[in-house]
Amino acid sequence: MQESALKERYIDELKDIYSAENQLVKALPKMAKAATSDDLRAGFEEHLEQTKGHVQRLEQIFEALGEKPTGKKCHGMEGLITEGSEVIEEDLEDEVRDAALISAAQRVEHYEIAAYGTVCTYAELLGEDYAVQLLQETLNEEKATDENLTALSKDINVQAAEENEEEGESISPKKSNHKRPPARKTA
């Protein structure tokens, strides 16, 4: 791949991420408001501030490239945010809603981790050292947010399971009606 073609791809990917981050800036306050766990709400609020910083870093990269960050809509993030909005609107018990919000948020984080990993690699190949530093900083923050969500999920998912048990619903694997699929035969 020629460097100019890779640079065009890099700029296109950056525009996609810029759109994604701006969509997330609008969605995170709604997720924070829907969270019933104080820790989860605080996590969403903290990540909102980080996300605003991600937008600023991207703007710095675009300025250094002499490019405008607009002109592209990230449909992937749009879909993930739509799924998160559906969780907010569902009639769920508090702990179950929080568990579902964490699930939706982790999908977003994994999407962002993949996107930032890609543009970081492109920036390295293109010799964009300044951008690599900024993108790596954001990538590290996205990974840390994912780890924080995983840590929160351990308590919240247990609470959600206990809520189900109190309502007479058991989610214990021993009482599951699900059967294992038959073993696959190999040639």
C-alpha positions, 0 to 999 in steps of 0.5 A: 500500500502506498504511503499516500493511500495509507495516509488517506485511510488514516485520516478517514479512520480518525474522522470516524473516531472523532464522530464516535467520540462526539456521539459518546459525549452526548450519550454518556450523560444519559447512561450516567443518569440511568445508572442506579449504582453510585460507582457506575454513575461516577464511572460514566461521569469520569469517562465523559470528562475523559472522552471530552479530552479524547475529542481535544486530542483528536482535534490536535492531531487534525490541526497538525495534519492540516485537516478538518475532523468533520465529514464522516459519521460513525455508524458503528458507534451510532448502533452501539449507542442505540443499543445502550438507549434501548437498555435505558428504556427497558423495564428492568430492576435496578441491578439488572439495568446496571448490569446491562449498562455495563455490557453496553458500555463495554461494547463501546469500549471494545469498539474504541480500543480496536479503532484506536489500536488501528490508528495508532499503528497507522500513525506509527507507520506514517511516522506521525510521532506526535499523533502516536503519543496522543493516540496511545494515551487515549488507547490506554485510557480506553483500556483502563475504562474497560478494566474498571467496568469489568471490576464494577460488573463483578459486584453489580452482576452478583446483585443482579443475580441475587435480584433474580433469585429473590423473584424466584428466578434461578440462573444457577447452571445446575438448574438450567434447562439448556442442554449442551450441543452435541460434540462435533465430529471431525474427519 
